[in-house]
Amino acid sequence: MLMVLTPSAMMPLGFSALDFSLLDVSTGKRISLADFQDKKALLIMFICRHCPYVRHVQEEIAIIGRDYRNSQLGIAAISSNDIEEYANDAPASLKEMAEELGFTFPYLYDETQEVAKKYKAACTPDFFLFDSERKLVYRGQFDDSRPGNNIPVTGKDLRGAIEAILNDSKVDPHQKPSVGCNIKWKQGNSPEYFAR
């Protein structure tokens, strides 16, 4: 069970959000981009249950969900890990995670890993923020905090980008990559962009 410290692939800004149709582990409802069509901005984040980098920020992720629950920001979390090797990231376990943390947004399971590939997700956590035209305006770190560096978890980098979009301001294009555990690709499914 290899944990490879991996940075975001840093997709080009302006990349168009690609559609998906995934089951929400909590409700069993199928969710796609169309479910967020009335929102001014959309945050898609690739997370999981077992990764220490996700666990480090997960409570603040839940707080962001609550803070923006009644706003013009849509949020979806996606887990794409191979559950044959990482049973903790299976849908039933993800549902427990969502309930324990009080997630107010759908938590989706990407069984085929095709959505992670479409978005060139490389690590957990990996954050993608899109504007009203569903163009990518932010991809990068949650904040400067990492396990063990004693910097408080605030989500300031992501929050700054969210606030800019919701207030019709320009998002700073100078963005630092997120870093975390590599997405656990199924045998033979590792994409070309993922550097081992």
N, C-alpha and C positions, 0 to 999 in steps of 0.2 A: 504494500500500500504506500506508494511513493508520493510524497508531497513535494511538488516542485514550485518554488517561489517564482511567480510569473507576473509580468506587468500586462496592462491592457494593450491590445493591438493598436489602439488609438486610430480608429476609423476616421477617414477624412471628414471634417466639418462640412455640413451641407448634404451628407448622405441621407437618402430618403428612407424613412421607416418602412420596413417590409412586413407584409401581412403575416399573421399566424393564426392558428386555431388550436388552442390548447385547453385542457381541462383544469379548472380550479380545484385544488386538492380539498378545499373546505366545503364547497357547495356542489361539486360535480358538474357545474355549468361550464359550457364551452365559451371561451373568451377569445375575441379577435380585435383587431385595430378598430373596427366599426363601433365597438362598445365604448370607445373614448372619443367619438367624433364631435361631441359637443364641448370638449375640453380645449382650452387654449394651449396647453402644454401637456406632454406625456413623458413620464419617467419610466423607463424599462430597466430593471436591474436583475442581473444574474447573480443569484445567491444560492446557498444550500444550508444544510443543518450542521454538518460535521466540521466544516472549515474553521480553524481558529481565527482567521482574519474576518470572517463573517461574524462569528460569535463576539468578536471584539467590538463591533459596531451595531449589532442587531437591535439592541434596545433603542439606540438613537434612530435607526431606520424605522422602527415602530412609532417613535415619537413624530418623525416627519410625516408618516402616514396619518397620524391623528391631527397634526397641525394643519395639514392641507386637505383634510377629508371633505370639507365643504367649500373648496376653492375651485379654481379653473385648472388645477393640475390633476391629470389622471395618472395613476400609478399601477404598474403591474410588476410583480416579482416572478422570476422564472428559475427553476432548477433543472439543469440538464445533465447532471452526473449519472454515470453508469451505476445503477442500483444493484447489479450483480456483485460488484466489488465493494460498493458503499451502501449497505442496506439502510444506514441512518438517513439517507437521502431519498428513500422510497416515499411515495405519496402519503401513506398513513403517518409516517414519521414527520413529514413536512406539515401535515395538518396539525399535528400536536404542537409543532413549533409555532405555527400561525396562531393557535389558540393560546399558548403560553405567553406569547409576546403581545397578543392583542392586535394583530395585523388588521387594518381596516381596508386593505386592498387585496385583489385576487393574487393568489400564490399558485403559479401554473407549473405543470410538470411537462417537460419537453422530452418525451420518451425516446424519440428517434434522434435527438440532438440536432435536428435540422435547423431549428430556430437559432440555436447558439451559433451554428455555422453561418447562417445568413447574416447575423449581426457581428460576426467575427469576435464573439465573446471568447476571452482567453483565460480569465481567472474569476475567482469568487472572493470578494464582490467585484462586479464590473457594472458601471453605471452609464446609461445612455439617456440624454435628455433631448427631446424634440420640441420644436416650436409649433405654432398653429398650422403651418403647412407641412408638418411632420418632417422637417429638415433637422438634422443633427446639429445642435448648438453647444452641447457639452458632452464630453466623454472623459472620464478621468476619476481622480480619487474623491473619496468622501470628505476627507480632511487629512491633515498631516499625522494623525495618530496611527500608531501601529502597535501590535502587542509588544509590550516591554519597553516602549520608548518614553513612557510617562507623560506624553502629551494628551490632554483631555480630549475625549471624543465629543465633537460638536457638530460635525457634518457641514462645517462652514463653507467649504469649496462648493459642494453640491447645493447647499441652501442659497449661496450667493448667485449661482446660475439660475436657480428656480425663481428667485425674487426678481432678477433682471428680466426674465421672459414674461413673468406675470405683470410686470410694470412697464412693459414695452421698451425696455432698455437693451443695449447691446451686451451680450455675454462676452466676457474677456476671453479672447482666443488662446491666451497663454495658459495651458492646462497641464497639470501633472498627471501622469498615468496612475490608475489604481494599481494595487499590487496585492496578490493573495495566492491561494492555492490554485494550481492549474485546474481547469475543468477536467473531470475524470472521463475521458473519452472511452467509448467501448473499443474492444479489441479491433484493430484495423480501421477505426473510424476517425482517427486523429486528422484534423484538417491541415492543409498545406501551410496555412499562415501560423499554425501553432509550432513554435520552436521549443523543442524538448530541452 
